[in-house]
């Protein structure tokens, strides 16, 4: 074999070897890319499944609460009403003053219990969330808390109408309620500020903050039931959830839901 043929053989061998190395590298790169895409797809499916599962749990919870409310009203409520009628009859027939006074006390307790039961039943069965807009629901909650004079709630919104389904309204309302209750119980705040708005990027954005004592998020963030509930509720609808707090600087919560393309 001449030098020319040997040189040509070496060149061809090196060329094929280089092509082989490039092919292997391309294969490995595509394999990694497919693996990343596959893992991303699995992660996305898991997130969708988790949201659907949480939404289903929420619907079951709502249905269960309504069923309990109906049972309280139709069963226990009727029995208490019957007992109330019996005590009224006993009070009418009894002629002993001391006994009448005790019967009257029992009657008052029964009637108060009946009123409390009816109020609870109405709360559980009332389809308030479906019937009202989120702005109205938050305004009612704000008015209720302000009437207690424990903390001043300020609510600001930039729209007159925001069309949301039951799950979105329920999540927004429950998270707002949870934040308010946590602030009143733990933050020693004087004011809570609530802002609900829409942007080009977000279908809605909820911002809630207080002027309380704050807390160390590295030690307590999401360890409490209330904080965990808020985060899990946001997961139901795939909303972005961000809670920050600093000692002596209050706590702020931001939740947003992006416009769907």
C-alpha positions, 0 to 999 in steps of 0.5 A: 500500500502506497503512502497516498493510499495510506494517507487516504485511509487514515483521513477516511477513518478519522472522518468516519470516526469524527462523524460517529462521535458527532452522531453519538453526541447528537443522539445523547443530546436528543435523548437528554432533550426527550428525557427533559420533555418527558419529565416535564410532561409527567410533571405537568400531568401530575400538576393537572391531576393534583388540581383536579383532585383538589377541585374534586375534594372541594366540590365533595366538601361543599356537597357534604356541608350542604347535606349536613346543613339540610340534615340539621334543618330537617331532622334536628331542627324539627326535633328541637322545634317539637321539644320547644312546643312541649316546654311551652305546653308544660309552661302553660299547664304548670301552676307552680311558680318555681317550676314554671321559672325553670321550665321557662329557662329551659325553653329559652335555652332550647329556643336559642339553640334552635336559632343557632342551629338554623343560622348554622344550617343556613350557612351550610346550605346557602349557595351564597358563593354561586349566587354572588360575585367575588367582589360582593362576597369579599365586601360582605366579609369586610363589613362583617369583620369591621363590625366586630371592631377588632381590625380595620379592613380596607378593600379596593378593587378596580372593576365592577364585575369579574366573572369567575366560576365557583372554584375560583370564587371559593378559593379567593374568598377562603384565602382572604378569610384565612389571611384575615383570621390569621392576622387578627389572631397573631399579628396584632395588626390595626389595618388589613388592606385588600386589593383585587385587580385585573391586568393584561397578564393576569385574569385576576390578582389578589393582594392582602397585607397587614401592618402587624408584627410579622414573623420569620418565614424561614421558621414558620412558613407553611408549618401552620395549618392556616398557611398550608390551607391557603397554599393548597387552595391556590394549587387547586386552580394553578394560581401563583402564590407568594407570601412574605413577612418580616418582623415588625413589617407586617405580612403580605400575600399575593395570589395571581391567575394568568390569563389563559391563552 
